[in-house]
Structure formats: structure tokens, C-alpha cells
Amino acid sequence: MQNKPEDYIKAITEAQGLISVAARRLGCSRTAVYEAAKNHPEVQRAIDDARERTTDLAEGKLIQKINEGDNTAIIFYLKTQGKRRGYVERQEVTGAEGSELTVRVIRE
């Protein structure tokens, strides 16, 4: 039986955008789901929408952890969203004991 775009959309939505789960529910391969998305823009929109909803859920959980004072969540948020305020992790590369680093290029 050939799945219709509506079938893909329903399975993708129920699987929260997880393609392997949607494919299993439809009795087809992941490749078939991706092909349906390529051939039917509404199927691709369903994938995009489901993933956006999951991202919204994850962001909500992150904010919840920040509000609870979870240091790991706070640090993660600042490293990813607070860059323009200076919360950037950077590495400085120097030679031994802080001296200049010498790079030698060998060409064959």
C-alpha cells in the first residue's frame, strides 16, 4: 500500500519529527519518508514544524532549569546566547611557558 502525504504528516506529527519512528509507524524506510518530504512540500513542513515544537519544548525545559538555579543550564545558556555580552569561551594557544608559538611548514 502506498502512503499518502496525509499519512506521512500524521506519522511525523505523532513521532514529534523523529523520522525513524514515523517510518516504522508507516511500515516504510526512512528514505521513503525523506522522498515524500522532497516530493510534497507539506510533508517537509510537517517535519520542520514538529522539530520546531520539540526545540520549543527543550528551550522551555532549559529555562525551567535556569529558574531552578541549575549551574550547568545557566552556563550553557550564557555560552550559546550571551556571546554579545562577552560570555564566550576562547582558547589561547602559545608556545612553552607562554612564549611565542613557532609554526614550521614542510612542503613536499
Steps between C-alpha positions, in 0.01 A plus 500: 500500500632841402498760778334833424644837604235518776628168638855633515387823665302314767786258575761779510284709733434206733871411497594862587714525189702184562530355152590144606195482726271642229638253245444208737139611557447524123669167429756660269864608501643831617595558137134476399411770755776727370384437141145592598633821656691578182196439279236658724578837661225446758683190628823699535304771684369235740859391574613860549200583721545190717869577551421863587248384761760267650756782507244722674444224756875462560543876537217505751667226703831690485333818629336293776843368604645852492217620725579214739861625520657210308858617441553278196189642331604856586850451360368330186254783438760771548754325274245460220275805538710751695790535256437864417527577872843339518407151614730330254737219568823539312830325501835664465776298341857583595833335503665355809450713815306767308769570242427558131379204306720397211338326206715325245347407165658217308411465134576196301 
